[in-house]
């Protein structure tokens, strides 16, 4: 849900960029960094290795078209990294390298990753019923139906509850529609309660656990903010979203430190998690599948989620076109933050495919 506090937040967190808005490399044009090794930017530093599009052999003649398109589509920040190194870092309007912006539902990926950490540390088991961590009566469904709902169902959007009151967390609006696991419906209520699952299981406040186990270890900035007293939204700089992308590009390991080591969980997180929506993992959107469902719809569409994007792309997608794309085959992480690009949808939109048309002209 789009936060209503954005103007206030931006006023509080606008700053002066610590580096120029460019994609120039730190290295001479005839030298390439060792791209066989993934690069991890240091924490607490503005230093970040770069490599130019020209060095990579990209089509620099199409670069201005990409930039103009992003500007026209209300973009605030846009970053492309190759092997962890910045190729493009553009900011628009008054946005800077230091400006915090909301992830919207792209931040669901942060929650999925943190649930995986809590399970690896044996605080919880995603196959256990959710009431083990939330208590009986966390929904208003009949008890025998509530007991069918597991943490796994919350991760996969298959809790079977009514999604019409999209952000509501209280039992009166978590009502029965179908048995858990038999219906896919994009629903913020059960998703947001995953943070309570982690908090109750670990005995720590959600933000404290998240910061200690994930954010601080990879040098992210940012904070969780309840934008409507219900939906807990993450705010950070575009570089911090990029850091999280690089962590996932490297399979949960940051510069040699294992942040999430459970290979089964990591694999399930970024692969089809259930048969109802083949393009959905554990709160991640998946490309390259033969069908998909969209938020606020029970229609199954044939074809790939983003036909113009590489088939192995997995993504965090949020309202107003907050985008985190990870493309393992190309070692790319791409971040877009900004205002609505035109459709005001909750996650996937036609902007994805249109953007990838411009990206293909540039990076191929």
C-alpha positions as MATLAB code, in Angstrom:
seq = 'XXXXXXXXXXXXXXXXXXXXXXXXXXXXXXXXXXXXXXXXXXXXXXXXXXXXXXXXXXXXXXXXXXXXXXXXXXXXXXXXXXXXXXXXXXXXXXXXXXXXXXXXXXXXXXXXXXXXXXXXXXXXXXXXXXXXXXXXXXXXXXXXXXXXXXXXXXXXXXXXXXXXXXXXXXXXXXXXXXXXXXXXXXXXXXXXXXXXXXXXXXXXXXXXXXXXXXXXXXXXXXXXXXXXXXXXXXXXXXXXXXXXXXXXXXXXXXXXXXXXXXXXXXXXXXXXXXXXXXXXXXXXXXXXXXXXXXXXXXXXXXXXXXXXXXXXXXXXXXXXXXXXXXXXXXXXXXXXXXXXXXXXXXXXXXXXXXXXXXXXXXXX';
ca = [
       0.000    0.000    0.000;
       1.336    3.420   -0.890;
       2.444    5.223    2.266;
       0.766    8.481    3.172;
       3.825    9.709    5.054;
       6.199    9.849    2.096;
       6.562   13.666    1.907;
       7.440   13.815    5.597;
       9.859   10.905    5.346;
      11.599   12.378    2.331;
      11.992   15.736    3.991;
      13.655   13.983    6.912;
      15.965   11.832    4.821;
      16.968   13.924    1.809;
      20.714   14.434    1.657;
      23.533   15.416   -0.626;
      24.889   12.678   -2.842;
      28.384   11.545   -1.912;
      29.339   10.755   -5.496;
      28.619   12.137   -8.918;
      25.608   10.881  -10.877;
      27.414    8.923  -13.533;
      28.336    5.466  -14.716;
      32.007    6.171  -15.315;
      34.407    3.435  -14.252;
      37.125    3.951  -11.662;
      39.469    2.075  -13.995;
      41.096    3.118  -17.283;
      38.988    2.301  -20.332;
      41.365   -0.455  -21.421;
      41.205   -2.311  -18.112;
      38.426   -4.491  -16.791;
      38.086   -5.508  -13.146;
      38.236   -9.226  -12.451;
      34.610  -10.042  -13.226;
      35.113  -13.694  -12.310;
      34.803  -12.714   -8.643;
      31.635  -11.159   -7.288;
      32.319   -7.792   -5.674;
      30.879   -6.775   -2.302;
      30.859   -3.056   -1.447;
      32.322   -2.233    1.965;
      30.023   -1.313    4.843;
      29.891    2.212    6.257;
      31.477    3.612    3.114;
      30.410    5.405   -0.065;
      33.121    3.506   -1.959;
      31.737    1.097   -4.541;
      33.666   -0.301   -7.491;
      32.323    0.578  -10.909;
      32.644   -0.727  -14.434;
      31.462    1.154  -17.483;
      28.930    0.003  -20.040;
      31.564    0.555  -22.730;
      33.986   -1.776  -20.959;
      31.280   -4.435  -20.887;
      30.570   -3.988  -24.587;
      27.034   -2.765  -24.005;
      25.245   -0.614  -26.546;
      25.978    2.824  -25.137;
      24.087    4.490  -28.002;
      20.828    3.311  -26.420;
      21.729    4.571  -22.931;
      20.013    7.929  -23.313;
      16.806    6.258  -24.494;
      16.770    4.168  -21.310;
      17.413    7.192  -19.132;
      14.724    9.264  -20.860;
      12.213    6.434  -20.471;
      12.924    6.141  -16.754;
      12.622    9.899  -16.305;
       9.285    9.957  -18.126;
       8.018    7.147  -15.886;
       8.513    9.036  -12.594;
      11.663    7.189  -11.574;
      13.613    8.451   -8.553;
      16.573    6.060   -8.491;
      17.922    3.459  -10.898;
      20.949    1.200  -10.428;
      22.446   -1.607  -12.485;
      25.279   -3.729  -11.092;
      27.263   -6.350  -12.960;
      29.033   -8.838  -10.711;
      28.350   -6.469   -7.826;
      29.989   -3.462   -9.523;
      27.961   -0.401  -10.429;
      27.460    0.157  -14.148;
      24.628    2.679  -13.900;
      23.593    4.822  -10.946;
      21.075    7.515  -11.867;
      18.963    9.773   -9.673;
      16.136   12.009  -10.806;
      14.513   15.190   -9.503;
      15.723   15.881   -5.950;
      16.457   12.247   -5.134;
      20.060   11.449   -4.157;
      22.255    8.554   -3.182;
      21.280    9.238    0.442;
      17.504    9.516    0.020;
      15.328    6.840    1.611;
      12.378    5.522   -0.384;
       9.768    2.856    0.234;
      10.124   -0.690   -1.082;
       6.369   -1.375   -0.929;
       5.793   -5.092   -1.592;
       9.315   -5.551   -2.931;
      10.128   -5.606    0.789;
       8.264   -8.894    1.145;
      11.497  -10.476   -0.056;
      13.259   -9.176    3.057;
      10.662  -10.895    5.233;
      10.950  -14.197    3.357;
      14.729  -14.155    3.740;
      14.474  -13.388    7.458;
      11.970  -16.206    8.003;
      14.565  -18.489    6.435;
      17.197  -17.273    8.887;
      14.861  -17.863   11.855;
      14.138  -21.394   10.661;
      17.836  -22.123   10.139;
      18.448  -20.989   13.706;
      15.699  -23.433   14.787;
      13.404  -20.784   16.224;
      10.569  -21.916   13.953;
       9.537  -24.446   11.343;
       7.615  -23.215    8.315;
       5.709  -26.498    8.182;
       4.244  -25.867   11.636;
       0.798  -24.356   11.925;
       0.843  -20.584   12.242;
      -1.118  -20.668   15.497;
       1.945  -22.250   17.157;
       3.480  -18.777   16.908;
       0.443  -16.482   16.708;
      -1.849  -18.284   19.175;
      -5.242  -19.825   18.527;
      -7.845  -17.404   17.277;
      -5.492  -15.277   15.149;
      -8.159  -15.649   12.445;
     -11.937  -15.838   12.581;
     -11.981  -19.026   10.523;
     -13.276  -22.195   12.240;
     -10.545  -23.694   14.417;
     -10.218  -26.805   12.271;
      -9.623  -24.538    9.250;
      -7.230  -22.250   11.106;
      -5.185  -25.277   12.110;
      -4.642  -26.065    8.426;
      -2.742  -22.795    7.925;
       1.035  -23.095    8.266;
       3.828  -20.556    8.051;
       4.506  -22.023    4.600;
       1.022  -20.959    3.495;
       1.734  -17.418    4.675;
       4.962  -17.417    2.637;
       3.227  -18.631   -0.513;
      -0.010  -16.573   -0.368;
      -2.090  -19.731   -0.005;
      -3.660  -19.203    3.439;
      -7.144  -19.500    1.930;
      -8.458  -16.359    3.627;
     -10.436  -13.424    2.276;
      -8.124  -10.810    0.752;
     -10.726   -8.075    0.260;
      -9.615   -6.228    3.412;
      -6.102   -6.277    2.072;
      -3.997   -4.918    4.934;
      -6.159   -5.883    7.904;
      -4.416   -7.996   10.557;
      -7.201   -8.555   13.100;
      -9.146  -11.817   13.306;
     -12.455  -10.261   12.266;
     -11.179   -9.640    8.717;
      -9.139  -12.840    8.358;
     -12.068  -14.941    7.236;
     -12.379  -18.325    5.573;
     -12.715  -18.681    1.795;
     -11.027  -22.013    1.064;
      -8.855  -24.603    2.776;
      -5.247  -23.508    3.107;
      -3.205  -24.601    0.113;
      -6.128  -24.757   -2.316;
      -6.339  -21.084   -3.376;
      -3.681  -18.486   -4.249;
      -4.622  -14.925   -3.285;
      -2.236  -12.011   -2.783;
      -3.001  -10.830    0.762;
      -1.012   -8.453    2.940;
      -2.593   -9.497    6.240;
      -1.157  -13.033    6.553;
       2.098  -11.833    4.989;
       2.584   -9.028    7.520;
       1.852  -11.431   10.362;
       4.953  -13.395    9.337;
       6.887  -10.669   11.108;
       4.938  -11.465   14.284;
       5.699  -15.145   13.742;
       9.424  -14.354   13.726;
       9.153  -11.969   16.667;
       7.197  -14.428   18.817;
       9.410  -17.362   17.860;
      12.689  -15.556   18.551;
      11.592  -13.454   21.513;
      12.980  -10.350   19.787;
      11.274   -7.372   18.228;
      10.976   -7.864   14.475;
      13.145   -4.873   13.554;
      15.841   -5.835   16.063;
      16.068   -9.396   14.748;
      16.030   -8.244   11.121;
      18.701   -5.608   11.732;
      20.997   -7.959   13.646;
      20.701  -11.008   11.419;
      20.452   -9.364    7.993;
      20.575   -5.594    7.547;
      23.703   -4.781    9.544;
      25.676   -7.754    8.259;
      25.565   -6.576    4.632;
      25.860   -2.852    5.298;
      22.305   -1.882    4.453;
      20.623    1.204    5.837;
      16.870    1.529    6.255;
      13.991    1.046    8.641;
      10.529   -0.496    8.893;
       7.616    1.929    9.126;
       3.940    1.173    9.676;
       2.404    3.438    7.065;
      -1.241    2.905    7.948;
      -0.992    1.291   11.411;
      -1.228   -2.064    9.632;
       1.172   -2.553    6.738;
       4.858   -2.576    7.748;
       6.877   -1.082    4.881;
      10.649   -0.949    4.467;
      12.402    2.305    3.532;
      16.029    2.550    2.424;
      18.361    3.997   -0.158;
      18.551    2.427   -3.604;
      22.065    1.239   -2.830;
      20.766   -0.748    0.129;
      18.194   -2.476   -2.042;
      21.061   -3.261   -4.412;
      23.085   -4.777   -1.564;
      20.228   -7.146   -0.773;
      20.047   -8.060   -4.441;
      23.744   -8.909   -4.519;
      23.307  -11.057   -1.398;
      20.649  -13.093   -3.194;
      22.678  -13.183   -6.399;
      25.380  -14.877   -4.305;
      22.970  -17.392   -2.784;
      22.758  -15.836    0.677;
      26.500  -15.380    1.267;
      28.006  -11.913    1.755;
      31.739  -11.597    1.123;
      32.371  -15.045    2.589;
      29.927  -14.735    5.504;
      26.909  -17.018    5.314;
      23.804  -14.962    6.074;
      21.363  -17.716    5.083;
      22.828  -21.163    4.571;
      19.731  -23.374    4.296;
      19.995  -24.452    0.666;
      16.574  -26.122    0.649;
      14.890  -22.946    1.861;
      16.847  -20.742   -0.539;
      15.970  -22.943   -3.489;
      12.282  -23.069   -2.563;
      12.241  -19.303   -2.035;
      13.160  -18.505   -5.646;
      11.446  -21.395   -7.421;
       7.788  -22.294   -7.908;
       6.477  -22.938   -4.410;
       3.051  -24.346   -5.290;
       1.004  -25.280   -8.364;
      -1.548  -22.467   -8.076;
       0.787  -19.683   -9.213;
       3.872  -21.037  -10.927;
       5.450  -17.590  -10.997;
       5.565  -17.220   -7.214;
       8.087  -18.581   -4.732;
       8.348  -17.514   -1.110;
       7.238  -13.881   -1.586;
       9.464  -13.589   -4.682;
       8.112  -13.259   -8.236;
       9.589  -15.636  -10.819;
      10.041  -15.282  -14.552;
      10.378  -18.049  -17.117;
       7.280  -20.027  -16.091;
       4.440  -20.972  -18.414;
       1.711  -19.207  -16.417;
       1.165  -16.671  -13.649;
      -1.481  -15.045  -11.492;
      -1.539  -11.366  -10.591;
      -2.512   -9.618   -7.338;
      -6.227   -8.877   -6.920;
      -7.159  -11.503   -9.502;
      -8.127  -15.158   -9.590;
      -7.376  -15.438  -13.311;
      -4.506  -17.611  -14.467;
      -2.658  -16.057  -17.413;
      -0.650  -18.104  -19.898;
       2.943  -17.191  -20.623;
       5.849  -15.685  -18.742;
       5.456  -12.962  -16.153;
       7.929  -10.648  -17.961;
       8.407  -11.974  -21.512;
      11.178   -9.496  -22.360;
      13.261  -10.374  -19.282;
      15.682  -13.319  -19.068;
      13.932  -16.525  -18.056;
      15.983  -16.932  -14.865;
      15.012  -13.502  -13.505;
      13.529  -13.459  -10.014;
      12.220  -10.255   -8.550;
      10.857   -8.253   -5.684;
       7.982   -6.222   -7.109;
       6.112   -3.517   -5.216;
       3.347   -1.005   -5.639;
       4.170    2.097   -7.675;
       6.722    0.029   -9.570;
       9.398   -0.530   -6.974;
      11.587   -3.118   -8.689;
      14.398   -5.434   -7.628;
      15.462   -7.721  -10.482;
      18.107  -10.435  -10.049;
      19.428  -12.225  -13.135;
      21.917  -14.952  -12.140;
      22.877  -15.912  -15.705;
      24.065  -12.349  -16.368;
      25.251  -11.542  -12.809;
      22.991   -8.502  -12.871;
      21.079   -6.765  -10.103;
      18.774   -3.960  -11.225;
      16.912   -1.595   -8.899;
      14.212    0.934   -9.743;
      12.609    3.162   -7.102;
      10.092    5.895   -7.782;
       6.514    6.989   -8.170;
       3.869    5.022  -10.048;
       4.929    4.475  -13.656;
       1.354    4.531  -14.892;
      -0.832    1.670  -13.652;
      -0.857    1.878   -9.833;
      -0.700   -1.912   -9.502;
       0.446   -3.817   -6.420;
       3.394   -5.678   -7.953;
       3.874   -6.812  -11.569;
       2.804   -4.327  -14.243;
       3.282   -3.663  -17.945;
       6.120   -1.345  -16.910;
       8.246   -4.456  -16.240;
       8.043   -5.640  -19.816;
       8.428   -2.162  -21.289;
      11.481   -1.446  -19.145;
      13.069   -4.709  -20.222;
      12.610   -3.715  -23.865;
      14.882   -0.732  -23.192;
      17.249   -2.808  -21.053;
      17.659   -5.408  -23.781;
      18.611   -2.707  -26.256;
      21.240   -1.476  -23.794;
      22.814   -4.542  -22.205;
      22.735   -7.013  -25.102;
];
